[in-house]
Amino acid sequence: MIALSGARPEILQQCPTERGKFDGIGGAVLTTSVLAAASMAFALHSALGVHLVFAIPVSLLWGLAIMSLDRWLVTTLQPDGPRRWRLAVPRILMAVLLGVVVSTPLVLQIFKSEIDAQIVEIRQARANAFVERQGKEAVGQEVARLRARVSELRNIIASGGDLPADPAKDPKVKSLTAEHDEQQKLAAKHYKEWQCQLYGGPTCPRKGPGVLAKASETAYKKARSRVDALNRDIDARKSELKATDQEAKQGRLDAANTELPTTEALLKAALQRQGNLQAAFDEENESVNGLLIRLQALNEVSGSDFTLGAARVVLFLLFLLIECLPVMVKLMQRPGNYDRLLQLAVDREYREAKGAYNAFGSSPAHHADAPRTGRDLSAIWKRPPPPRQEPLDEPVSHERAEPETLVTEQLPREPAHSPLEDERLRSMPDARPVRVAEPLAPGTRFELFPEDE
């Protein structure tokens, strides 16, 4: 539990009274990860149809992922500070999002029976809509027309040709009527052109009888004569269909026997196409059992039933609260001894890292060449100065005195520094406190500052 809470064991050992708090945080993280794994298992097995042998390993990986995210959310939350809530808002939103994702499959699993019943109704409604839509399309209309024609032909054959056929359903009458309508439109067009050539119009700047007017008149009369001929053919066919004499009956019977096999073959082909479309739709409709249709079914069944809708909301909020529990527990706790010690440890690590960085630089070459002893220039200034040798008393002489020799010239010389040591000194940081210049040493003429070597 301590490891799941993100606490540092070496710091927590210094304050054992804080263990209970972090045990609770670790337990909350473990609870959310277990719920996440169970939720993923339900989603894969129920919604996607994945076998449990494959669903369980994936669910365990999902639970570990949620555990890592919750542990990161808990660890990165600041225990105190003016910016605590402002920094916590993105983490709270992330926790809520994870809660919604994890809690939805659990709610679907609880209302599984109601959802399955609603899915059956959804599929039936889709099937009815498909049949209605198919009847309005070309295949459905063709099937309806061929069925009516086959039924009519069978009735004619059953009556021995005594039953007159419906002229409106006769193929020959239909073709003659279609050609009649086309020729009628063509005749009307040529008539307008003829009148325009005779009396003028927007497209006829020159009016009067002429070559163009004569051509339009000829085309009109030709189309009109064709219309009259089609009218006679249509009337003759209708009379033939309605005739009651023996010859007419035999003609209708022969025509029905000839047309029926062809019409039945066309009807069979149309029914085959319609059946293929229906089979493809049924297969697709039955295979729809995923997460989206389950959410749709849950919305429909909860929208029509207030009790079920209220239970759905309560369960959803409960699972959401459990998923957000680690972050909420962390936010509700006040800073304790562990947080204070952790801040001290962080500050100490920062100071040590900063000192090491300033002493050796950031490149590996500086670290390799850096001296192993002494990381601060203040150690150099703390070294005791070398002992000065007192000059021996000289006998009094009346000879001219030589120029006074400075004490500094009588001091023993220290060995010269090597260039490598000078380079190391220059790269080391000056961590000394500011010092005031010291008074002149006795017997010297120079004022030494700490910066002088």
WOTA-V335729 format. One record per pair of residues at least 4 apart in sequence whose C-alpha atoms are under 7 Angstrom apart, sorted by the first residue. I is the first residue (numbers start at 0). J is the second residue. D is the distance in whole Angstrom. If there is no record, write none. Layout:
I;J;D + I;J;D
//
This chain:
0;4;6 + 0;22;5 + 0;25;4 + 0;26;6 + 1;5;7 + 1;6;6 + 1;21;6 + 1;22;6 + 1;25;6 + 2;6;6 + 3;25;5 + 3;28;7 + 3;70;6 + 4;21;6 + 4;24;5 + 4;25;4 + 4;70;6 + 5;70;6 + 5;74;6 + 7;11;6 + 8;12;6 + 10;337;7 + 10;340;7 + 10;341;7 + 11;15;6 + 11;337;6 + 14;336;7 + 14;337;6 + 17;21;7 + 17;337;7 + 18;22;6 + 19;23;6 + 20;24;7 + 21;25;6 + 22;26;6 + 23;27;6 + 24;28;6 + 24;325;6 + 24;328;7 + 25;29;6 + 26;30;6 + 27;31;6 + 27;324;6 + 27;325;5 + 28;32;6 + 28;66;6 + 28;69;6 + 28;70;7 + 28;325;6 + 29;33;6 + 29;66;7 + 30;34;6 + 31;35;6 + 31;321;7 + 31;322;5 + 32;36;6 + 32;62;5 + 32;63;7 + 32;65;6 + 32;66;5 + 33;37;6 + 33;62;6 + 34;38;6 + 35;39;6 + 35;61;7 + 35;62;5 + 35;65;7 + 35;101;6 + 36;40;6 + 36;58;5 + 36;59;6 + 36;61;6 + 36;62;4 + 37;41;6 + 37;58;7 + 38;42;6 + 38;101;6 + 38;104;5 + 38;105;5 + 39;43;6 + 39;58;5 + 40;44;6 + 40;54;6 + 40;55;6 + 40;58;5 + 41;45;6 + 41;104;6 + 41;108;7 + 42;46;5 + 42;47;7 + 42;104;5 + 43;47;5 + 43;48;6 + 43;49;5 + 43;54;6 + 44;48;5 + 44;49;5 + 44;50;6 + 44;51;6 + 44;54;7 + 46;288;6 + 46;289;5 + 46;290;5 + 47;289;6 + 49;53;7 + 49;54;6 + 50;54;6 + 51;55;6 + 53;57;7 + 54;58;6 + 55;59;6 + 56;60;6 + 57;61;6 + 58;62;6 + 59;63;6 + 60;64;6 + 61;65;6 + 62;66;6 + 63;67;6 + 64;68;6 + 65;69;6 + 66;70;6 + 67;71;6 + 68;72;6 + 69;73;6 + 69;325;7 + 70;74;6 + 71;75;6 + 72;76;6 + 72;90;6 + 72;326;7 + 73;325;7 + 73;326;6 + 73;329;6 + 76;87;6 + 77;83;6 + 78;333;7 + 78;334;5 + 79;83;6 + 79;334;6 + 82;86;6 + 83;87;6 + 84;88;6 + 87;91;6 + 88;92;6 + 89;93;6 + 90;94;6 + 91;95;6 + 91;326;7 + 92;96;6 + 93;97;6 + 94;98;6 + 94;323;5 + 95;99;6 + 95;319;7 + 95;323;6 + 96;100;6 + 97;101;6 + 98;102;6 + 98;319;5 + 98;322;5 + 98;323;6 + 99;103;6 + 99;319;6 + 102;106;6 + 102;315;6 + 102;318;5 + 102;319;6 + 103;107;6 + 104;108;6 + 105;109;6 + 106;110;6 + 106;311;7 + 106;314;7 + 106;315;6 + 107;111;6 + 110;114;6 + 111;115;6 + 112;116;6 + 113;117;6 + 114;118;6 + 114;293;6 + 114;296;6 + 114;297;6 + 115;119;7 + 116;120;7 + 117;121;6 + 117;296;5 + 117;300;7 + 118;122;6 + 118;296;6 + 119;123;6 + 120;124;6 + 121;125;6 + 122;126;6 + 122;284;6 + 123;127;6 + 124;128;6 + 125;129;6 + 126;130;6 + 127;131;6 + 128;132;6 + 129;133;6 + 130;134;6 + 131;135;7 + 132;136;7 + 133;139;6 + 134;139;4 + 134;140;6 + 135;139;6 + 135;140;6 + 136;140;6 + 137;141;6 + 138;142;6 + 138;269;7 + 138;273;7 + 139;143;6 + 140;144;6 + 141;145;6 + 142;146;6 + 142;266;6 + 142;269;6 + 142;270;7 + 143;147;6 + 144;148;6 + 145;149;6 + 145;262;7 + 145;266;6 + 146;150;6 + 146;266;7 + 147;151;6 + 148;152;6 + 149;153;6 + 149;259;6 + 149;262;6 + 149;263;7 + 150;154;6 + 151;155;6 + 152;156;6 + 152;255;5 + 152;259;6 + 153;157;6 + 154;158;6 + 155;159;6 + 155;160;5 + 155;161;7 + 155;162;6 + 155;252;7 + 155;255;7 + 156;160;6 + 156;252;6 + 156;255;6 + 156;256;7 + 158;162;6 + 159;252;6 + 160;248;4 + 160;249;6 + 160;251;5 + 160;252;5 + 161;248;6 + 163;240;6 + 163;241;5 + 164;240;6 + 165;169;6 + 166;172;6 + 166;237;6 + 166;240;7 + 167;172;7 + 167;173;7 + 169;173;6 + 170;174;6 + 171;175;6 + 172;176;6 + 172;233;6 + 172;236;7 + 173;177;6 + 174;178;6 + 175;179;6 + 175;229;6 + 175;233;6 + 176;180;6 + 177;181;6 + 178;182;6 + 179;183;6 + 179;226;6 + 179;229;6 + 180;184;6 + 181;185;6 + 182;186;6 + 182;222;6 + 182;225;7 + 182;226;6 + 183;187;6 + 183;226;6 + 184;188;6 + 185;189;6 + 185;222;7 + 186;190;6 + 186;219;5 + 186;222;5 + 186;223;6 + 187;191;6 + 188;192;6 + 189;193;6 + 189;215;6 + 189;218;6 + 189;219;5 + 190;194;6 + 190;219;6 + 191;195;6 + 192;196;6 + 192;215;6 + 193;197;6 + 193;212;5 + 193;215;5 + 193;216;6 + 194;198;6 + 195;199;5 + 195;200;5 + 195;203;6 + 196;203;6 + 196;206;5 + 196;207;6 + 196;211;7 + 196;212;5 + 197;206;5 + 197;207;4 + 197;208;6 + 197;212;6 + 198;206;5 + 198;207;6 + 199;203;5 + 199;204;6 + 199;205;6 + 199;206;5 + 200;204;7 + 208;212;6 + 209;213;6 + 210;214;6 + 211;215;6 + 212;216;6 + 213;217;6 + 214;218;6 + 215;219;6 + 216;220;6 + 217;221;6 + 218;222;6 + 219;223;6 + 220;224;6 + 221;225;6 + 222;226;6 + 223;227;6 + 224;228;6 + 225;229;6 + 226;230;6 + 227;231;6 + 228;232;6 + 229;233;6 + 230;234;6 + 231;235;6 + 232;236;6 + 233;237;6 + 234;238;6 + 235;239;6 + 236;240;6 + 237;241;6 + 238;242;6 + 239;247;6 + 242;247;6 + 243;247;6 + 243;248;6 + 244;248;6 + 245;249;6 + 246;250;6 + 247;251;6 + 248;252;6 + 249;253;6 + 250;254;6 + 251;255;6 + 252;256;6 + 253;257;6 + 254;258;6 + 255;259;6 + 258;262;6 + 259;263;6 + 260;264;6 + 261;265;6 + 262;266;6 + 263;267;6 + 264;268;6 + 265;269;6 + 266;270;6 + 267;271;6 + 268;272;6 + 269;273;6 + 270;274;6 + 271;275;6 + 272;276;6 + 273;277;6 + 274;278;6 + 275;279;6 + 276;280;6 + 277;281;6 + 278;282;6 + 279;283;6 + 280;284;6 + 281;285;6 + 282;286;6 + 283;287;6 + 288;292;6 + 289;293;6 + 290;294;6 + 291;295;6 + 292;296;6 + 293;297;6 + 294;298;6 + 295;299;6 + 296;300;6 + 297;301;6 + 298;302;6 + 299;303;6 + 300;304;6 + 301;305;7 + 301;307;5 + 301;308;4 + 302;308;6 + 304;308;6 + 305;309;6 + 306;310;6 + 307;311;6 + 308;312;6 + 309;313;6 + 310;314;6 + 311;315;6 + 312;316;6 + 313;317;6 + 314;318;6 + 315;319;6 + 316;320;6 + 317;321;6 + 318;322;6 + 319;323;6 + 320;324;6 + 323;327;6 + 324;328;6 + 325;329;6 + 326;330;6 + 327;331;6 + 328;332;6 + 334;338;6 + 335;339;7 + 336;340;6 + 337;341;6 + 338;342;6 + 339;343;6 + 340;344;6 + 341;345;6 + 342;346;6 + 343;347;6 + 344;348;6 + 345;349;6 + 346;350;6 + 347;351;6 + 348;352;6 + 349;353;6 + 350;354;6 + 351;355;6 + 352;356;6 + 353;357;6 + 354;358;6 + 355;359;6 + 356;360;5 + 356;361;6 + 357;428;6 + 358;374;6 + 358;427;5 + 358;428;6 + 359;365;5 + 359;366;5 + 359;369;6 + 360;365;6 + 362;366;7 + 363;367;6 + 364;368;6 + 365;369;6 + 369;423;7 + 373;378;7 + 375;427;7 + 375;428;7 + 375;430;6 + 376;427;7 + 376;428;7 + 376;429;5 + 376;430;6 + 376;431;7 + 377;381;6 + 377;430;6 + 377;431;5 + 378;382;7 + 387;410;6 + 388;410;7 + 404;408;7 + 405;409;7 + 405;442;7 + 405;443;7 + 406;410;7 + 406;442;6 + 406;443;6 + 407;443;7 + 416;420;6 + 416;421;7 + 417;421;6 + 418;422;6 + 419;423;6 + 420;424;6 + 421;425;6 + 422;426;6 + 423;427;6 + 436;447;7 + 436;448;5 + 437;447;7 + 438;446;7 + 439;443;7 + 439;445;7 + 439;446;5 + 447;451;6
//
